[in-house]
Amino acid sequence: MSATQIVLNQDQTFKTYEKKFKALSDEIRLKVMYELNQRGQVCVCDLSDIIELPQSKLSYHLKILLDVELIKREKIGTWNYYSVNEKAVKLLLSEELRCLFYPGK
């Protein structure tokens, strides 16, 4: 791998994490992540009541979290059910990311 490819891969990695952290930089989305983590898979209709947000506004926040793959969606019948994407969340605390903040480790 050339030095240019390494820099491009690094830039792409930084942009990916920037989007993920940006998605988490909102109180409502943090509440959504918390509730999904506590409850497991939750129907959007129930999540709307839990978060106390109209479904239309909640959908906006869910889309942001879906776009960066921090949550997963499963359609069952006419309802969408959401859950935390555990693999993606674990990567936020991964060795790959820690090396950005703790040089030499």
Biopython code that builds the backbone (N, CA, C, O; Angstrom):
import numpy as np
from Bio.PDB.StructureBuilder import StructureBuilder

atoms = [
    (1, "MET", "N", (0.848, -1.175, 0.000)),
    (1, "MET", "CA", (0.000, 0.000, 0.000)),
    (1, "MET", "C", (0.895, 1.239, 0.000)),
    (1, "MET", "O", (1.828, 1.342, 0.796)),
    (2, "SER", "N", (0.603, 2.165, -0.890)),
    (2, "SER", "CA", (1.409, 3.380, -0.997)),
    (2, "SER", "C", (1.036, 4.369, 0.100)),
    (2, "SER", "O", (0.003, 4.238, 0.757)),
    (3, "ALA", "N", (1.902, 5.359, 0.281)),
    (3, "ALA", "CA", (1.659, 6.398, 1.289)),
    (3, "ALA", "C", (0.364, 7.160, 0.970)),
    (3, "ALA", "O", (-0.383, 7.537, 1.873)),
    (4, "THR", "N", (0.114, 7.378, -0.317)),
    (4, "THR", "CA", (-1.108, 8.075, -0.730)),
    (4, "THR", "C", (-2.340, 7.263, -0.349)),
    (4, "THR", "O", (-3.324, 7.817, 0.143)),
    (5, "GLN", "N", (-2.290, 5.954, -0.575)),
    (5, "GLN", "CA", (-3.424, 5.097, -0.223)),
    (5, "GLN", "C", (-3.651, 5.090, 1.289)),
    (5, "GLN", "O", (-4.795, 5.087, 1.745)),
    (6, "ILE", "N", (-2.577, 5.089, 2.056)),
    (6, "ILE", "CA", (-2.697, 5.108, 3.517)),
    (6, "ILE", "C", (-3.374, 6.392, 3.966)),
    (6, "ILE", "O", (-4.269, 6.360, 4.811)),
    (7, "VAL", "N", (-2.956, 7.520, 3.409)),
    (7, "VAL", "CA", (-3.554, 8.809, 3.770)),
    (7, "VAL", "C", (-5.029, 8.838, 3.377)),
    (7, "VAL", "O", (-5.862, 9.317, 4.146)),
    (8, "LEU", "N", (-5.360, 8.331, 2.185)),
    (8, "LEU", "CA", (-6.755, 8.296, 1.735)),
    (8, "LEU", "C", (-7.600, 7.409, 2.642)),
    (8, "LEU", "O", (-8.721, 7.771, 2.999)),
    (9, "ASN", "N", (-7.065, 6.250, 3.015)),
    (9, "ASN", "CA", (-7.787, 5.359, 3.926)),
    (9, "ASN", "C", (-7.976, 6.020, 5.283)),
    (9, "ASN", "O", (-9.035, 5.905, 5.899)),
    (10, "GLN", "N", (-6.949, 6.706, 5.738)),
    (10, "GLN", "CA", (-7.034, 7.402, 7.021)),
    (10, "GLN", "C", (-8.077, 8.513, 6.948)),
    (10, "GLN", "O", (-8.894, 8.659, 7.857)),
    (11, "ASP", "N", (-8.054, 9.283, 5.886)),
    (11, "ASP", "CA", (-9.044, 10.354, 5.707)),
    (11, "ASP", "C", (-10.463, 9.787, 5.687)),
    (11, "ASP", "O", (-11.374, 10.355, 6.288)),
    (12, "GLN", "N", (-10.641, 8.675, 4.999)),
    (12, "GLN", "CA", (-11.954, 8.040, 4.925)),
    (12, "GLN", "C", (-12.394, 7.558, 6.311)),
    (12, "GLN", "O", (-13.559, 7.707, 6.682)),
    (13, "THR", "N", (-11.474, 6.988, 7.062)),
    (13, "THR", "CA", (-11.775, 6.533, 8.425)),
    (13, "THR", "C", (-12.177, 7.712, 9.295)),
    (13, "THR", "O", (-13.154, 7.621, 10.039)),
    (14, "PHE", "N", (-11.444, 8.814, 9.218)),
    (14, "PHE", "CA", (-11.778, 10.001, 10.004)),
    (14, "PHE", "C", (-13.168, 10.521, 9.651)),
    (14, "PHE", "O", (-13.937, 10.885, 10.541)),
    (15, "LYS", "N", (-13.496, 10.557, 8.365)),
    (15, "LYS", "CA", (-14.809, 11.049, 7.933)),
    (15, "LYS", "C", (-15.927, 10.138, 8.431)),
    (15, "LYS", "O", (-16.989, 10.610, 8.839)),
    (16, "THR", "N", (-15.683, 8.839, 8.395)),
    (16, "THR", "CA", (-16.678, 7.891, 8.889)),
    (16, "THR", "C", (-16.956, 8.124, 10.366)),
    (16, "THR", "O", (-18.114, 8.193, 10.778)),
    (17, "TYR", "N", (-15.896, 8.246, 11.168)),
    (17, "TYR", "CA", (-16.083, 8.476, 12.599)),
    (17, "TYR", "C", (-16.674, 9.855, 12.874)),
    (17, "TYR", "O", (-17.449, 10.018, 13.816)),
    (18, "GLU", "N", (-16.321, 10.834, 12.073)),
    (18, "GLU", "CA", (-16.904, 12.170, 12.240)),
    (18, "GLU", "C", (-18.426, 12.097, 12.103)),
    (18, "GLU", "O", (-19.153, 12.687, 12.903)),
    (19, "LYS", "N", (-18.901, 11.380, 11.099)),
    (19, "LYS", "CA", (-20.346, 11.240, 10.876)),
    (19, "LYS", "C", (-21.013, 10.510, 12.036)),
    (19, "LYS", "O", (-22.106, 10.881, 12.466)),
    (20, "LYS", "N", (-20.353, 9.475, 12.539)),
    (20, "LYS", "CA", (-20.933, 8.712, 13.652)),
    (20, "LYS", "C", (-21.029, 9.566, 14.907)),
    (20, "LYS", "O", (-22.058, 9.570, 15.583)),
    (21, "PHE", "N", (-19.959, 10.291, 15.219)),
    (21, "PHE", "CA", (-19.990, 11.137, 16.405)),
    (21, "PHE", "C", (-20.945, 12.312, 16.237)),
    (21, "PHE", "O", (-21.575, 12.747, 17.201)),
    (22, "LYS", "N", (-21.052, 12.822, 15.027)),
    (22, "LYS", "CA", (-22.020, 13.897, 14.763)),
    (22, "LYS", "C", (-23.444, 13.387, 15.013)),
    (22, "LYS", "O", (-24.278, 14.100, 15.571)),
    (23, "ALA", "N", (-23.706, 12.163, 14.599)),
    (23, "ALA", "CA", (-25.023, 11.568, 14.820)),
    (23, "ALA", "C", (-25.319, 11.436, 16.310)),
    (23, "ALA", "O", (-26.475, 11.527, 16.724)),
    (24, "LEU", "N", (-24.287, 11.223, 17.111)),
    (24, "LEU", "CA", (-24.471, 11.065, 18.554)),
    (24, "LEU", "C", (-24.421, 12.392, 19.311)),
    (24, "LEU", "O", (-24.567, 12.414, 20.533)),
    (25, "SER", "N", (-24.220, 13.476, 18.603)),
    (25, "SER", "CA", (-24.058, 14.768, 19.278)),
    (25, "SER", "C", (-25.392, 15.487, 19.500)),
    (25, "SER", "O", (-25.440, 16.714, 19.587)),
    (26, "ASP", "N", (-26.447, 14.724, 19.590)),
    (26, "ASP", "CA", (-27.776, 15.278, 19.789)),
    (26, "ASP", "C", (-28.439, 14.543, 20.950)),
    (26, "ASP", "O", (-28.393, 13.315, 21.018)),
    (27, "GLU", "N", (-29.048, 15.283, 21.853)),
    (27, "GLU", "CA", (-29.644, 14.691, 23.048)),
    (27, "GLU", "C", (-30.735, 13.672, 22.718)),
    (27, "GLU", "O", (-30.817, 12.624, 23.358)),
    (28, "ILE", "N", (-31.564, 13.970, 21.733)),
    (28, "ILE", "CA", (-32.641, 13.045, 21.368)),
    (28, "ILE", "C", (-32.060, 11.738, 20.854)),
    (28, "ILE", "O", (-32.523, 10.661, 21.233)),
    (29, "ARG", "N", (-31.049, 11.822, 19.993)),
    (29, "ARG", "CA", (-30.450, 10.603, 19.452)),
    (29, "ARG", "C", (-29.732, 9.811, 20.540)),
    (29, "ARG", "O", (-29.709, 8.581, 20.499)),
    (30, "LEU", "N", (-29.149, 10.503, 21.506)),
    (30, "LEU", "CA", (-28.541, 9.800, 22.644)),
    (30, "LEU", "C", (-29.615, 9.078, 23.454)),
    (30, "LEU", "O", (-29.395, 7.959, 23.920)),
    (31, "LYS", "N", (-30.771, 9.712, 23.624)),
    (31, "LYS", "CA", (-31.889, 9.063, 24.330)),
    (31, "LYS", "C", (-32.358, 7.831, 23.559)),
    (31, "LYS", "O", (-32.627, 6.788, 24.156)),
    (32, "VAL", "N", (-32.456, 7.950, 22.246)),
    (32, "VAL", "CA", (-32.862, 6.819, 21.415)),
    (32, "VAL", "C", (-31.882, 5.667, 21.600)),
    (32, "VAL", "O", (-32.292, 4.526, 21.812)),
    (33, "MET", "N", (-30.598, 5.963, 21.520)),
    (33, "MET", "CA", (-29.579, 4.923, 21.692)),
    (33, "MET", "C", (-29.687, 4.284, 23.071)),
    (33, "MET", "O", (-29.592, 3.064, 23.202)),
    (34, "TYR", "N", (-29.882, 5.093, 24.081)),
    (34, "TYR", "CA", (-30.011, 4.583, 25.446)),
    (34, "TYR", "C", (-31.215, 3.652, 25.572)),
    (34, "TYR", "O", (-31.098, 2.543, 26.092)),
    (35, "GLU", "N", (-32.357, 4.103, 25.101)),
    (35, "GLU", "CA", (-33.574, 3.302, 25.222)),
    (35, "GLU", "C", (-33.463, 1.998, 24.435)),
    (35, "GLU", "O", (-33.884, 0.948, 24.919)),
    (36, "LEU", "N", (-32.909, 2.055, 23.247)),
    (36, "LEU", "CA", (-32.731, 0.830, 22.466)),
    (36, "LEU", "C", (-31.768, -0.116, 23.165)),
    (36, "LEU", "O", (-31.974, -1.330, 23.166)),
    (37, "ASN", "N", (-30.728, 0.432, 23.754)),
    (37, "ASN", "CA", (-29.775, -0.399, 24.488)),
    (37, "ASN", "C", (-30.443, -1.062, 25.691)),
    (37, "ASN", "O", (-30.175, -2.227, 25.986)),
    (38, "GLN", "N", (-31.298, -0.335, 26.377)),
    (38, "GLN", "CA", (-31.979, -0.858, 27.569)),
    (38, "GLN", "C", (-33.075, -1.866, 27.222)),
    (38, "GLN", "O", (-33.273, -2.841, 27.947)),
    (39, "ARG", "N", (-33.780, -1.636, 26.127)),
    (39, "ARG", "CA", (-34.983, -2.411, 25.821)),
    (39, "ARG", "C", (-34.799, -3.449, 24.721)),
    (39, "ARG", "O", (-35.656, -4.316, 24.552)),
    (40, "GLY", "N", (-33.711, -3.382, 23.973)),
    (40, "GLY", "CA", (-33.540, -4.295, 22.843)),
    (40, "GLY", "C", (-34.282, -3.772, 21.628)),
    (40, "GLY", "O", (-34.244, -2.574, 21.345)),
    (41, "GLN", "N", (-34.948, -4.645, 20.917)),
    (41, "GLN", "CA", (-35.669, -4.252, 19.704)),
    (41, "GLN", "C", (-36.992, -3.577, 20.093)),
    (41, "GLN", "O", (-37.782, -4.134, 20.856)),
    (42, "VAL", "N", (-37.221, -2.370, 19.556)),
    (42, "VAL", "CA", (-38.403, -1.588, 19.930)),
    (42, "VAL", "C", (-39.126, -1.110, 18.676)),
    (42, "VAL", "O", (-38.505, -0.649, 17.719)),
    (43, "CYS", "N", (-40.432, -1.229, 18.702)),
    (43, "CYS", "CA", (-41.277, -0.722, 17.622)),
    (43, "CYS", "C", (-41.227, 0.800, 17.622)),
    (43, "CYS", "O", (-41.176, 1.428, 18.680)),
    (44, "VAL", "N", (-41.241, 1.379, 16.445)),
    (44, "VAL", "CA", (-41.205, 2.834, 16.334)),
    (44, "VAL", "C", (-42.392, 3.469, 17.061)),
    (44, "VAL", "O", (-42.267, 4.561, 17.616)),
    (45, "CYS", "N", (-43.521, 2.804, 17.061)),
    (45, "CYS", "CA", (-44.694, 3.358, 17.745)),
    (45, "CYS", "C", (-44.463, 3.440, 19.252)),
    (45, "CYS", "O", (-44.858, 4.420, 19.883)),
    (46, "ASP", "N", (-43.831, 2.430, 19.831)),
    (46, "ASP", "CA", (-43.514, 2.441, 21.258)),
    (46, "ASP", "C", (-42.389, 3.423, 21.562)),
    (46, "ASP", "O", (-42.419, 4.119, 22.576)),
    (47, "LEU", "N", (-41.407, 3.472, 20.683)),
    (47, "LEU", "CA", (-40.274, 4.374, 20.878)),
    (47, "LEU", "C", (-40.726, 5.827, 20.876)),
    (47, "LEU", "O", (-40.190, 6.652, 21.616)),
    (48, "SER", "N", (-41.703, 6.133, 20.052)),
    (48, "SER", "CA", (-42.265, 7.479, 20.003)),
    (48, "SER", "C", (-42.838, 7.868, 21.364)),
    (48, "SER", "O", (-42.641, 8.992, 21.827)),
    (49, "ASP", "N", (-43.541, 6.941, 22.000)),
    (49, "ASP", "CA", (-44.095, 7.191, 23.339)),
    (49, "ASP", "C", (-42.993, 7.293, 24.389)),
    (49, "ASP", "O", (-43.042, 8.161, 25.261)),
    (50, "ILE", "N", (-42.014, 6.421, 24.309)),
    (50, "ILE", "CA", (-40.911, 6.391, 25.286)),
    (50, "ILE", "C", (-40.119, 7.690, 25.244)),
    (50, "ILE", "O", (-39.808, 8.267, 26.285)),
    (51, "ILE", "N", (-39.795, 8.146, 24.044)),
    (51, "ILE", "CA", (-38.980, 9.357, 23.860)),
    (51, "ILE", "C", (-39.847, 10.613, 23.973)),
    (51, "ILE", "O", (-39.332, 11.723, 24.113)),
    (52, "GLU", "N", (-41.170, 10.424, 23.911)),
    (52, "GLU", "CA", (-42.129, 11.534, 23.951)),
    (52, "GLU", "C", (-41.892, 12.513, 22.806)),
    (52, "GLU", "O", (-41.716, 13.716, 22.997)),
    (53, "LEU", "N", (-41.896, 11.938, 21.613)),
    (53, "LEU", "CA", (-41.658, 12.706, 20.400)),
    (53, "LEU", "C", (-42.606, 12.186, 19.329)),
    (53, "LEU", "O", (-42.763, 10.973, 19.190)),
    (54, "PRO", "N", (-43.241, 13.072, 18.568)),
    (54, "PRO", "CA", (-44.101, 12.599, 17.477)),
    (54, "PRO", "C", (-43.303, 11.712, 16.519)),
    (54, "PRO", "O", (-42.110, 11.924, 16.302)),
    (55, "GLN", "N", (-43.974, 10.736, 15.965)),
    (55, "GLN", "CA", (-43.290, 9.771, 15.106)),
    (55, "GLN", "C", (-42.585, 10.445, 13.928)),
    (55, "GLN", "O", (-41.521, 9.990, 13.508)),
    (56, "SER", "N", (-43.153, 11.505, 13.399)),
    (56, "SER", "CA", (-42.525, 12.192, 12.257)),
    (56, "SER", "C", (-41.163, 12.784, 12.654)),
    (56, "SER", "O", (-40.202, 12.694, 11.889)),
    (57, "LYS", "N", (-41.083, 13.381, 13.836)),
    (57, "LYS", "CA", (-39.802, 13.943, 14.290)),
    (57, "LYS", "C", (-38.831, 12.848, 14.695)),
    (57, "LYS", "O", (-37.629, 12.957, 14.455)),
    (58, "LEU", "N", (-39.350, 11.794, 15.309)),
    (58, "LEU", "CA", (-38.504, 10.667, 15.697)),
    (58, "LEU", "C", (-37.891, 10.018, 14.464)),
    (58, "LEU", "O", (-36.726, 9.619, 14.487)),
    (59, "SER", "N", (-38.657, 9.911, 13.399)),
    (59, "SER", "CA", (-38.161, 9.302, 12.159)),
    (59, "SER", "C", (-36.936, 10.029, 11.621)),
    (59, "SER", "O", (-36.016, 9.397, 11.103)),
    (60, "TYR", "N", (-36.922, 11.334, 11.741)),
    (60, "TYR", "CA", (-35.770, 12.131, 11.316)),
    (60, "TYR", "C", (-34.513, 11.689, 12.072)),
    (60, "TYR", "O", (-33.460, 11.491, 11.465)),
    (61, "HIS", "N", (-34.621, 11.536, 13.375)),
    (61, "HIS", "CA", (-33.472, 11.149, 14.201)),
    (61, "HIS", "C", (-33.074, 9.692, 13.954)),
    (61, "HIS", "O", (-31.889, 9.357, 13.944)),
    (62, "LEU", "N", (-34.064, 8.844, 13.757)),
    (62, "LEU", "CA", (-33.759, 7.440, 13.460)),
    (62, "LEU", "C", (-33.015, 7.313, 12.139)),
    (62, "LEU", "O", (-32.103, 6.495, 12.015)),
    (63, "LYS", "N", (-33.394, 8.110, 11.160)),
    (63, "LYS", "CA", (-32.716, 8.056, 9.858)),
    (63, "LYS", "C", (-31.247, 8.440, 9.985)),
    (63, "LYS", "O", (-30.389, 7.825, 9.352)),
    (64, "ILE", "N", (-30.956, 9.432, 10.783)),
    (64, "ILE", "CA", (-29.566, 9.847, 10.986)),
    (64, "ILE", "C", (-28.764, 8.707, 11.607)),
    (64, "ILE", "O", (-27.642, 8.431, 11.181)),
    (65, "LEU", "N", (-29.332, 8.051, 12.604)),
    (65, "LEU", "CA", (-28.643, 6.934, 13.247)),
    (65, "LEU", "C", (-28.524, 5.736, 12.307)),
    (65, "LEU", "O", (-27.523, 5.020, 12.334)),
    (66, "LEU", "N", (-29.537, 5.520, 11.484)),
    (66, "LEU", "CA", (-29.475, 4.437, 10.491)),
    (66, "LEU", "C", (-28.410, 4.706, 9.435)),
    (66, "LEU", "O", (-27.677, 3.802, 9.034)),
    (67, "ASP", "N", (-28.330, 5.948, 8.991)),
    (67, "ASP", "CA", (-27.382, 6.306, 7.927)),
    (67, "ASP", "C", (-25.933, 6.034, 8.324)),
    (67, "ASP", "O", (-25.098, 5.732, 7.471)),
    (68, "VAL", "N", (-25.639, 6.139, 9.611)),
    (68, "VAL", "CA", (-24.262, 5.875, 10.070)),
    (68, "VAL", "C", (-24.156, 4.480, 10.701)),
    (68, "VAL", "O", (-23.149, 4.136, 11.318)),
    (69, "GLU", "N", (-25.212, 3.695, 10.530)),
    (69, "GLU", "CA", (-25.256, 2.286, 10.925)),
    (69, "GLU", "C", (-25.078, 2.051, 12.428)),
    (69, "GLU", "O", (-24.553, 1.015, 12.837)),
    (70, "LEU", "N", (-25.515, 3.016, 13.252)),
    (70, "LEU", "CA", (-25.455, 2.816, 14.699)),
    (70, "LEU", "C", (-26.670, 2.044, 15.206)),
    (70, "LEU", "O", (-26.642, 1.479, 16.300)),
    (71, "ILE", "N", (-27.736, 2.023, 14.407)),
    (71, "ILE", "CA", (-28.903, 1.223, 14.741)),
    (71, "ILE", "C", (-29.299, 0.396, 13.523)),
    (71, "ILE", "O", (-28.867, 0.655, 12.400)),
    (72, "LYS", "N", (-30.139, -0.613, 13.784)),
    (72, "LYS", "CA", (-30.645, -1.473, 12.720)),
    (72, "LYS", "C", (-32.166, -1.383, 12.712)),
    (72, "LYS", "O", (-32.791, -1.083, 13.730)),
    (73, "ARG", "N", (-32.743, -1.645, 11.559)),
    (73, "ARG", "CA", (-34.209, -1.607, 11.404)),
    (73, "ARG", "C", (-34.667, -2.935, 10.823)),
    (73, "ARG", "O", (-34.059, -3.478, 9.901)),
    (74, "GLU", "N", (-35.759, -3.443, 11.389)),
    (74, "GLU", "CA", (-36.389, -4.643, 10.850)),
    (74, "GLU", "C", (-37.872, -4.357, 10.682)),
    (74, "GLU", "O", (-38.544, -3.923, 11.618)),
    (75, "LYS", "N", (-38.366, -4.601, 9.498)),
    (75, "LYS", "CA", (-39.792, -4.380, 9.226)),
    (75, "LYS", "C", (-40.535, -5.676, 9.527)),
    (75, "LYS", "O", (-40.238, -6.729, 8.963)),
    (76, "ILE", "N", (-41.511, -5.572, 10.434)),
    (76, "ILE", "CA", (-42.349, -6.714, 10.782)),
    (76, "ILE", "C", (-43.792, -6.269, 10.582)),
    (76, "ILE", "O", (-44.307, -5.424, 11.314)),
    (77, "GLY", "N", (-44.424, -6.849, 9.586)),
    (77, "GLY", "CA", (-45.777, -6.411, 9.228)),
    (77, "GLY", "C", (-45.715, -4.985, 8.707)),
    (77, "GLY", "O", (-44.978, -4.695, 7.764)),
    (78, "THR", "N", (-46.483, -4.099, 9.316)),
    (78, "THR", "CA", (-46.490, -2.703, 8.869)),
    (78, "THR", "C", (-45.601, -1.813, 9.724)),
    (78, "THR", "O", (-45.479, -0.619, 9.452)),
    (79, "TRP", "N", (-44.977, -2.380, 10.759)),
    (79, "TRP", "CA", (-44.185, -1.575, 11.694)),
    (79, "TRP", "C", (-42.695, -1.817, 11.528)),
    (79, "TRP", "O", (-42.255, -2.907, 11.162)),
    (80, "ASN", "N", (-41.931, -0.763, 11.809)),
    (80, "ASN", "CA", (-40.479, -0.868, 11.838)),
    (80, "ASN", "C", (-40.025, -1.023, 13.289)),
    (80, "ASN", "O", (-40.483, -0.307, 14.179)),
    (81, "TYR", "N", (-39.126, -1.961, 13.502)),
    (81, "TYR", "CA", (-38.547, -2.204, 14.816)),
    (81, "TYR", "C", (-37.061, -1.854, 14.748)),
    (81, "TYR", "O", (-36.369, -2.208, 13.793)),
    (82, "TYR", "N", (-36.592, -1.161, 15.765)),
    (82, "TYR", "CA", (-35.217, -0.677, 15.790)),
    (82, "TYR", "C", (-34.446, -1.310, 16.935)),
    (82, "TYR", "O", (-35.004, -1.614, 17.990)),
    (83, "SER", "N", (-33.162, -1.502, 16.708)),
    (83, "SER", "CA", (-32.273, -2.016, 17.741)),
    (83, "SER", "C", (-30.872, -1.434, 17.518)),
    (83, "SER", "O", (-30.555, -0.935, 16.438)),
    (84, "VAL", "N", (-30.059, -1.509, 18.547)),
    (84, "VAL", "CA", (-28.692, -1.006, 18.473)),
    (84, "VAL", "C", (-27.865, -1.950, 17.603)),
    (84, "VAL", "O", (-27.991, -3.170, 17.706)),
    (85, "ASN", "N", (-27.035, -1.391, 16.762)),
    (85, "ASN", "CA", (-26.071, -2.178, 15.997)),
    (85, "ASN", "C", (-24.835, -2.321, 16.883)),
    (85, "ASN", "O", (-23.943, -1.473, 16.871)),
    (86, "GLU", "N", (-24.803, -3.401, 17.643)),
    (86, "GLU", "CA", (-23.758, -3.577, 18.646)),
    (86, "GLU", "C", (-22.354, -3.545, 18.052)),
    (86, "GLU", "O", (-21.434, -2.996, 18.658)),
    (87, "LYS", "N", (-22.190, -4.123, 16.886)),
    (87, "LYS", "CA", (-20.870, -4.146, 16.250)),
    (87, "LYS", "C", (-20.379, -2.724, 15.971)),
    (87, "LYS", "O", (-19.225, -2.399, 16.248)),
    (88, "ALA", "N", (-21.247, -1.889, 15.430)),
    (88, "ALA", "CA", (-20.867, -0.505, 15.112)),
    (88, "ALA", "C", (-20.564, 0.291, 16.373)),
    (88, "ALA", "O", (-19.628, 1.091, 16.393)),
    (89, "VAL", "N", (-21.347, 0.077, 17.423)),
    (89, "VAL", "CA", (-21.118, 0.800, 18.673)),
    (89, "VAL", "C", (-19.797, 0.370, 19.298)),
    (89, "VAL", "O", (-19.052, 1.204, 19.812)),
    (90, "LYS", "N", (-19.506, -0.915, 19.257)),
    (90, "LYS", "CA", (-18.230, -1.407, 19.801)),
    (90, "LYS", "C", (-17.047, -0.805, 19.038)),
    (90, "LYS", "O", (-15.996, -0.544, 19.624)),
    (91, "LEU", "N", (-17.218, -0.589, 17.746)),
    (91, "LEU", "CA", (-16.137, 0.001, 16.954)),
    (91, "LEU", "C", (-15.837, 1.442, 17.368)),
    (91, "LEU", "O", (-14.716, 1.918, 17.191)),
    (92, "LEU", "N", (-16.831, 2.135, 17.916)),
    (92, "LEU", "CA", (-16.589, 3.494, 18.390)),
    (92, "LEU", "C", (-15.594, 3.500, 19.545)),
    (92, "LEU", "O", (-14.916, 4.498, 19.786)),
    (93, "LEU", "N", (-15.513, 2.397, 20.242)),
    (93, "LEU", "CA", (-14.585, 2.281, 21.361)),
    (93, "LEU", "C", (-13.461, 1.305, 21.031)),
    (93, "LEU", "O", (-12.802, 0.772, 21.924)),
    (94, "SER", "N", (-13.257, 1.083, 19.762)),
    (94, "SER", "CA", (-12.309, 0.074, 19.304)),
    (94, "SER", "C", (-10.859, 0.514, 19.445)),
    (94, "SER", "O", (-10.555, 1.685, 19.673)),
    (95, "GLU", "N", (-9.997, -0.448, 19.304)),
    (95, "GLU", "CA", (-8.554, -0.204, 19.307)),
    (95, "GLU", "C", (-8.198, 0.790, 18.194)),
    (95, "GLU", "O", (-7.350, 1.665, 18.370)),
    (96, "GLU", "N", (-8.858, 0.636, 17.059)),
    (96, "GLU", "CA", (-8.607, 1.528, 15.914)),
    (96, "GLU", "C", (-8.818, 2.982, 16.300)),
    (96, "GLU", "O", (-8.003, 3.838, 15.954)),
    (97, "LEU", "N", (-9.894, 3.271, 17.008)),
    (97, "LEU", "CA", (-10.187, 4.647, 17.381)),
    (97, "LEU", "C", (-9.361, 5.096, 18.581)),
    (97, "LEU", "O", (-8.914, 6.242, 18.634)),
    (98, "ARG", "N", (-9.156, 4.208, 19.537)),
    (98, "ARG", "CA", (-8.360, 4.587, 20.715)),
    (98, "ARG", "C", (-6.964, 5.036, 20.319)),
    (98, "ARG", "O", (-6.389, 5.905, 20.974)),
    (99, "CYS", "N", (-6.405, 4.457, 19.251)),
    (99, "CYS", "CA", (-5.057, 4.832, 18.844)),
    (99, "CYS", "C", (-4.997, 6.279, 18.371)),
    (99, "CYS", "O", (-3.918, 6.870, 18.341)),
    (100, "LEU", "N", (-6.133, 6.858, 18.003)),
    (100, "LEU", "CA", (-6.163, 8.274, 17.621)),
    (100, "LEU", "C", (-5.967, 9.182, 18.825)),
    (100, "LEU", "O", (-5.456, 10.294, 18.699)),
    (101, "PHE", "N", (-6.379, 8.698, 19.997)),
    (101, "PHE", "CA", (-6.355, 9.525, 21.199)),
    (101, "PHE", "C", (-5.246, 9.163, 22.175)),
    (101, "PHE", "O", (-4.864, 9.979, 23.014)),
    (102, "TYR", "N", (-4.734, 7.959, 22.071)),
    (102, "TYR", "CA", (-3.679, 7.483, 22.974)),
    (102, "TYR", "C", (-2.479, 7.046, 22.169)),
    (102, "TYR", "O", (-2.333, 5.854, 21.897)),
    (103, "PRO", "N", (-1.615, 7.961, 21.777)),
    (103, "PRO", "CA", (-0.472, 7.579, 20.938)),
    (103, "PRO", "C", (0.413, 6.550, 21.635)),
    (103, "PRO", "O", (0.637, 6.603, 22.844)),
    (104, "GLY", "N", (0.894, 5.639, 20.849)),
    (104, "GLY", "CA", (1.824, 4.639, 21.352)),
    (104, "GLY", "C", (1.147, 3.475, 22.045)),
    (104, "GLY", "O", (1.830, 2.623, 22.613)),
    (105, "LYS", "N", (-0.172, 3.412, 22.016)),
    (105, "LYS", "CA", (-0.866, 2.294, 22.669)),
    (105, "LYS", "C", (-1.604, 1.489, 21.664)),
    (105, "LYS", "O", (-2.252, 0.504, 22.017)),
]
sb = StructureBuilder()
sb.init_structure("model")
sb.init_model(0)
sb.init_chain("A")
sb.init_seg("    ")
for serial, (resi, resn, name, xyz) in enumerate(atoms, 1):
    if name == "N":
        sb.init_residue(resn, " ", resi, " ")
    sb.init_atom(name, np.array(xyz, "f"), 0.0, 1.0, " ", f" {name:<3s}", serial, name[0])
structure = sb.get_structure()
